Amino acid sequence: MYEFIRTENGMTTTRVSGADGLAEVNNAMMGPGRRKVRSMSSSDTHHNIEYKDGRLVKLVRVLVETPAADSNDPAEWHGTASHFNHLHRFTEDNRARCNRRIQANKRPPVGGQGEWDVFKSTKAEILASEHADLYIFCPRCEAVPAG
């Protein structure tokens, strides 16, 4: 996962989430806010926005360290066939903890070979992945105790 270090006029420095930083860049580049921008330059990790009101905003993308995987954290998070990025905690019989009617795929991915437990992940592993910001964890599954 990543965040942005946002510096305004070289003095005020704050950390903003990756979504908030990209929202500001996208608004300045393509959204209604582009009429308020005098000039803008972007690279993969650095964005410089000069607004017409005199503000100069610099956004620098930085990686956020995620906590190490807890050995007690069970590997039970997985998506469904229709919503692969909406993750649920699945029991041993591949039913979601929040709603027993939600099932994992009938067959495991990758050609239908292998055991389902191979494809389930711990929450820490998912948060440490490169695409962690794409996943949504089911809040009801988190609230239901294991067992």
Backbone as JSON, one array per atom type, in Angstrom:
{
  "sequence": "MYEFIRTENGMTTTRVSGADGLAEVNNAMMGPGRRKVRSMSSSDTHHNIEYKDGRLVKLVRVLVETPAADSNDPAEWHGTASHFNHLHRFTEDNRARCNRRIQANKRPPVGGQGEWDVFKSTKAEILASEHADLYIFCPRCEAVPAG",
  "N": [[0.84, -1.18, 0.0], [0.28, 2.34, -0.41], [0.93, 5.8, 0.35], [0.61, 9.38, 0.13], [2.91, 12.04, 0.5], [2.09, 15.21, 1.13], [2.92, 18.4, 0.27], [2.43, 21.76, 0.77], [3.06, 24.85, -0.63], [5.7, 24.6, 0.18], [5.85, 24.56, 2.93], [3.73, 23.46, 4.63], [3.33, 20.21, 5.51], [1.75, 17.16, 5.06], [0.46, 13.82, 5.52], [-1.36, 11.99, 3.25], [-3.93, 9.7, 2.24], [-3.56, 7.15, -0.3], [-5.73, 7.14, -2.06], [-6.87, 9.7, -1.64], [-4.77, 11.37, -2.45], [-4.47, 10.65, -5.17], [-6.98, 11.43, -6.02], [-6.85, 14.22, -5.82], [-4.86, 14.74, -7.73], [-6.09, 13.71, -10.07], [-8.36, 15.36, -10.2], [-7.16, 17.84, -10.59], [-6.03, 17.38, -13.05], [-7.99, 16.33, -14.83], [-10.58, 16.81, -13.92], [-13.19, 19.06, -12.74], [-11.59, 20.82, -11.39], [-9.44, 21.49, -12.95], [-9.58, 23.93, -14.21], [-8.67, 25.65, -12.35], [-5.99, 25.34, -12.25], [-2.72, 26.38, -12.94], [-0.27, 25.27, -13.9], [1.0, 21.94, -14.32], [2.86, 19.05, -13.47], [3.72, 15.65, -13.8], [5.0, 12.52, -12.68], [5.82, 9.08, -12.23], [5.93, 8.81, -9.42], [5.93, 11.38, -8.37], [4.18, 14.44, -8.18], [3.52, 17.69, -9.22], [1.66, 20.51, -8.66], [0.6, 23.6, -9.67], [-1.45, 26.03, -8.64], [-3.8, 28.55, -9.79], [-4.35, 30.41, -7.84], [-1.98, 30.77, -6.54], [-0.98, 28.78, -4.88], [1.31, 26.09, -4.42], [1.48, 22.77, -4.81], [2.96, 19.79, -3.87], [3.08, 16.38, -4.38], [4.23, 13.38, -3.21], [4.67, 10.01, -3.71], [4.78, 7.39, -1.37], [5.73, 4.24, -0.01], [3.87, 2.34, 2.34], [4.63, 0.79, 5.3], [3.45, -2.34, 6.15], [2.13, -4.22, 8.89], [3.82, -7.14, 10.08], [2.85, -10.47, 9.21], [0.61, -12.03, 11.38], [1.02, -14.93, 13.25], [-1.19, -16.16, 14.27], [-3.24, -15.39, 12.69], [-5.71, -16.57, 10.72], [-5.76, -18.1, 7.46], [-8.24, -17.25, 5.64], [-9.58, -15.49, 4.01], [-11.19, -14.59, 1.02], [-12.39, -13.91, -2.31], [-15.58, -13.9, -4.06], [-17.13, -15.6, -6.89], [-18.62, -13.77, -8.4], [-17.9, -11.29, -7.31], [-14.88, -10.71, -7.1], [-13.17, -8.96, -5.8], [-14.4, -8.2, -3.46], [-13.95, -9.22, -0.4], [-14.53, -12.02, 1.69], [-14.67, -13.79, 4.82], [-14.17, -17.14, 4.8], [-15.48, -20.28, 5.85], [-14.5, -23.66, 6.68], [-16.12, -25.21, 5.04], [-16.43, -23.62, 2.84], [-18.27, -21.48, 3.01], [-19.47, -18.2, 3.57], [-18.76, -16.31, 6.54], [-20.43, -14.24, 7.34], [-22.85, -14.56, 6.0], [-24.44, -17.41, 5.35], [-25.41, -18.17, 2.89], [-23.75, -17.14, 0.97], [-21.32, -18.35, -1.12], [-18.11, -19.7, -1.91], [-16.43, -20.08, -5.08], [-17.53, -22.9, -7.06], [-15.54, -24.52, -8.08], [-12.02, -24.46, -7.54], [-9.94, -21.64, -8.6], [-7.67, -21.31, -11.43], [-7.79, -23.37, -13.49], [-9.36, -25.18, -12.1], [-7.99, -26.87, -10.4], [-6.41, -28.12, -7.47], [-6.49, -27.43, -3.91], [-8.92, -25.55, -2.03], [-7.92, -24.14, 0.16], [-5.44, -23.3, -0.57], [-5.81, -21.01, -2.03], [-6.91, -19.17, -0.33], [-6.26, -16.36, 1.78], [-4.45, -14.63, 4.4], [-5.48, -11.7, 6.21], [-3.42, -9.89, 6.65], [-1.57, -10.64, 4.66], [-2.96, -9.91, 2.36], [-3.22, -7.13, 2.72], [-0.57, -6.45, 2.53], [0.0, -6.83, -0.08], [0.63, -5.75, -3.49], [-1.62, -4.71, -4.73], [-3.43, -3.95, -2.77], [-5.2, -1.84, -2.31], [-7.34, -2.29, -3.97], [-9.05, -4.13, -2.91], [-11.93, -4.95, -0.91], [-12.86, -5.45, 2.33], [-15.24, -7.45, 3.92], [-17.25, -5.99, 6.3], [-19.04, -7.22, 8.02], [-18.18, -9.86, 8.12], [-15.78, -9.54, 9.48], [-16.7, -8.87, 11.98], [-17.93, -11.17, 12.92], [-17.15, -13.77, 15.09], [-14.58, -16.29, 14.82], [-15.27, -19.74, 14.25]],
  "CA": [[0.0, 0.0, 0.0], [1.06, 3.56, -0.46], [0.35, 7.08, 0.74], [1.29, 10.53, -0.46], [3.34, 13.15, 1.35], [1.58, 16.4, 0.45], [3.56, 19.63, 0.74], [1.8, 22.94, 0.16], [3.9, 26.05, -0.56], [6.98, 24.29, 0.79], [5.83, 24.68, 4.39], [2.79, 22.57, 5.28], [3.49, 18.84, 5.04], [0.82, 16.2, 5.65], [0.36, 12.53, 4.85], [-2.72, 11.71, 2.81], [-4.07, 8.34, 1.72], [-3.33, 7.02, -1.73], [-6.96, 7.53, -2.77], [-7.03, 11.15, -1.57], [-3.73, 11.98, -3.28], [-4.82, 10.46, -6.58], [-8.18, 12.23, -6.3], [-6.41, 15.59, -6.06], [-4.15, 14.76, -9.02], [-7.07, 13.52, -11.13], [-9.2, 16.55, -10.26], [-6.36, 18.91, -11.19], [-5.68, 17.04, -14.42], [-9.12, 16.05, -15.7], [-11.86, 17.17, -13.35], [-13.57, 20.48, -12.78], [-10.53, 21.62, -10.79], [-8.37, 21.82, -13.91], [-9.68, 25.35, -14.54], [-7.99, 26.39, -11.29], [-4.58, 24.95, -12.3], [-1.88, 27.12, -13.88], [0.59, 24.28, -14.54], [1.08, 20.67, -13.61], [3.77, 18.04, -14.01], [3.57, 14.38, -13.08], [5.77, 11.34, -13.04], [5.26, 7.9, -11.58], [5.84, 8.96, -7.97], [5.93, 12.8, -7.99], [3.22, 15.3, -8.87], [3.62, 19.1, -8.87], [0.49, 21.24, -9.14], [0.63, 25.02, -9.36], [-2.79, 26.56, -8.81], [-3.87, 29.95, -10.2], [-4.39, 31.27, -6.65], [-0.63, 30.91, -6.01], [-0.54, 27.61, -4.12], [2.12, 25.09, -5.09], [1.28, 21.51, -4.09], [3.8, 18.68, -4.3], [2.66, 15.09, -3.86], [5.26, 12.35, -3.4], [4.14, 8.72, -3.3], [5.67, 6.59, -0.53], [5.17, 2.96, 0.42], [3.53, 2.26, 3.75], [4.98, -0.5, 5.86], [2.34, -3.06, 6.78], [2.62, -5.07, 9.96], [4.14, -8.52, 9.71], [1.72, -11.39, 9.36], [0.47, -12.65, 12.7], [0.95, -16.38, 13.08], [-2.52, -16.61, 14.68], [-4.2, -14.9, 11.71], [-6.01, -17.69, 9.82], [-5.9, -17.83, 6.04], [-9.63, -17.56, 5.33], [-10.17, -14.43, 3.19], [-11.23, -14.88, -0.41], [-13.51, -13.3, -3.02], [-16.55, -14.81, -4.67], [-17.04, -15.63, -8.35], [-19.19, -12.56, -8.98], [-17.2, -10.12, -6.79], [-13.58, -11.22, -6.66], [-12.46, -7.99, -4.95], [-15.12, -8.08, -2.18], [-13.45, -10.39, 0.3], [-15.25, -12.55, 2.84], [-14.01, -14.86, 5.56], [-14.87, -18.39, 4.5], [-15.28, -21.38, 6.77], [-13.91, -24.85, 6.06], [-17.02, -25.7, 4.0], [-16.47, -22.58, 1.82], [-19.43, -20.59, 3.18], [-19.06, -16.95, 4.21], [-19.14, -16.23, 7.95], [-21.49, -13.24, 7.55], [-24.08, -15.02, 5.4], [-24.17, -18.79, 4.93], [-25.8, -18.35, 1.49], [-22.63, -16.74, 0.11], [-20.38, -19.45, -1.28], [-16.96, -19.52, -2.79], [-16.64, -20.77, -6.36], [-17.69, -24.36, -6.98], [-14.22, -25.09, -8.32], [-10.94, -23.49, -7.32], [-9.44, -21.04, -9.83], [-6.5, -21.9, -12.11], [-8.11, -24.64, -14.12], [-10.13, -26.06, -11.23], [-7.14, -27.83, -9.73], [-5.87, -27.71, -6.19], [-7.39, -27.29, -2.77], [-9.34, -24.17, -1.81], [-7.12, -23.48, 1.18], [-4.27, -22.71, -1.21], [-6.18, -19.72, -2.59], [-7.33, -18.27, 0.73], [-5.13, -15.59, 2.31], [-4.67, -13.9, 5.64], [-5.73, -10.28, 5.97], [-2.12, -9.22, 6.59], [-0.99, -10.91, 3.34], [-3.69, -9.12, 1.37], [-2.87, -5.73, 2.92], [0.82, -6.26, 2.14], [0.15, -7.03, -1.52], [0.77, -4.55, -4.31], [-2.94, -4.22, -5.12], [-4.28, -3.98, -1.58], [-6.24, -0.81, -2.35], [-8.45, -2.74, -4.8], [-9.9, -5.08, -2.18], [-12.85, -4.46, 0.12], [-13.11, -6.49, 3.31], [-16.61, -7.46, 4.42], [-17.24, -5.62, 7.72], [-19.81, -8.19, 8.82], [-17.33, -11.03, 8.33], [-14.8, -9.2, 10.5], [-17.36, -8.81, 13.27], [-18.34, -12.51, 13.33], [-16.0, -14.5, 15.6], [-14.27, -17.56, 14.17], [-15.77, -20.94, 14.94]],
  "C": [[0.88, 1.24, 0.0], [0.22, 4.74, 0.02], [1.08, 8.17, -0.02], [1.73, 11.48, 0.65], [2.99, 14.41, 0.57], [2.21, 17.64, 1.08], [2.93, 20.8, 0.0], [2.66, 24.16, 0.44], [5.22, 25.82, 0.16], [7.0, 24.31, 2.3], [4.95, 23.63, 5.06], [2.91, 21.17, 4.69], [2.53, 17.94, 5.8], [0.91, 14.89, 4.88], [-1.1, 12.31, 4.5], [-2.76, 10.3, 2.23], [-3.81, 8.33, 0.22], [-4.53, 7.47, -2.54], [-7.13, 9.05, -2.78], [-6.0, 11.87, -2.44], [-4.05, 11.85, -4.76], [-6.06, 11.26, -6.96], [-7.79, 13.68, -6.59], [-5.7, 15.71, -7.41], [-5.15, 14.64, -10.17], [-7.97, 14.75, -11.3], [-8.44, 17.7, -10.94], [-6.08, 18.65, -12.67], [-6.91, 16.95, -15.32], [-10.45, 16.58, -15.19], [-12.16, 18.64, -13.45], [-12.49, 21.38, -12.18], [-9.44, 22.04, -11.75], [-8.42, 23.28, -14.34], [-8.95, 26.22, -13.53], [-6.48, 26.15, -11.3], [-3.84, 25.78, -13.35], [-0.97, 26.16, -14.64], [0.65, 23.04, -13.67], [2.09, 19.77, -14.29], [3.65, 16.8, -13.14], [4.56, 13.36, -13.59], [5.14, 10.19, -12.28], [5.02, 8.14, -10.08], [5.76, 10.41, -7.49], [4.91, 13.57, -8.83], [3.39, 16.72, -8.34], [2.45, 19.83, -9.5], [0.63, 22.69, -8.71], [-0.75, 25.58, -9.69], [-2.74, 28.04, -9.18], [-3.91, 30.9, -9.01], [-3.04, 31.37, -5.96], [-0.12, 29.73, -5.21], [0.29, 26.68, -5.0], [2.04, 23.82, -4.24], [2.18, 20.46, -4.71], [3.31, 17.42, -3.61], [3.72, 14.06, -4.21], [4.71, 11.04, -2.86], [5.19, 7.94, -2.51], [4.96, 5.29, -0.16], [4.93, 2.98, 1.92], [3.88, 0.85, 4.23], [3.75, -1.12, 6.51], [2.9, -3.96, 7.86], [2.87, -6.49, 9.45], [2.94, -9.42, 9.98], [1.75, -12.04, 10.74], [0.31, -14.15, 12.49], [-0.42, -16.92, 13.48], [-3.6, -16.15, 13.7], [-4.5, -16.02, 10.71], [-6.16, -17.24, 8.38], [-7.32, -18.23, 5.63], [-10.31, -16.48, 4.48], [-10.09, -14.79, 1.72], [-12.44, -14.18, -1.02], [-14.46, -14.35, -3.55], [-16.41, -14.74, -6.19], [-17.56, -14.33, -8.95], [-18.48, -11.29, -8.53], [-15.86, -10.55, -6.22], [-12.85, -10.26, -5.74], [-13.2, -7.68, -3.66], [-14.81, -9.35, -1.39], [-14.3, -10.73, 1.52], [-14.36, -13.54, 3.56], [-14.82, -16.12, 5.34], [-14.5, -19.46, 5.52], [-14.68, -22.56, 6.01], [-14.79, -25.4, 4.95], [-17.3, -24.65, 2.92], [-17.77, -21.78, 1.82], [-18.95, -19.35, 3.94], [-19.56, -16.91, 5.65], [-20.31, -15.27, 8.17], [-22.84, -13.72, 7.03], [-23.82, -16.39, 4.8], [-24.58, -19.05, 3.47], [-24.7, -17.95, 0.52], [-21.63, -17.88, 0.09], [-19.19, -19.01, -2.12], [-17.28, -20.24, -4.1], [-16.81, -22.26, -6.14], [-16.36, -25.07, -7.18], [-13.17, -24.04, -8.01], [-10.5, -22.88, -8.64], [-8.25, -21.8, -10.39], [-6.83, -23.31, -12.6], [-8.86, -25.61, -13.23], [-9.3, -27.1, -10.51], [-6.66, -27.27, -8.41], [-6.95, -27.61, -5.12], [-7.73, -25.83, -2.58], [-8.44, -23.45, -0.82], [-5.88, -22.83, 0.6], [-4.57, -21.29, -1.66], [-6.69, -18.74, -1.55], [-6.1, -17.59, 1.32], [-5.48, -14.99, 3.65], [-4.88, -12.43, 5.3], [-4.41, -9.52, 5.84], [-1.45, -9.44, 5.23], [-1.65, -10.07, 2.26], [-3.31, -7.65, 1.48], [-1.43, -5.44, 2.5], [1.02, -6.39, 0.63], [0.18, -5.7, -2.26], [-0.58, -3.9, -4.62], [-3.92, -4.2, -3.96], [-5.41, -2.97, -1.64], [-7.43, -1.2, -3.22], [-9.45, -3.6, -4.05], [-10.74, -4.39, -1.12], [-13.13, -5.63, 1.05], [-14.54, -6.36, 3.84], [-16.6, -7.1, 5.9], [-18.02, -6.59, 8.6], [-19.0, -9.45, 9.08], [-16.29, -10.76, 9.42], [-15.41, -9.22, 11.89], [-17.75, -10.19, 13.8], [-17.12, -13.25, 13.85], [-15.82, -15.83, 14.87], [-14.88, -18.7, 14.98], [-17.2, -21.16, 14.86]]
}
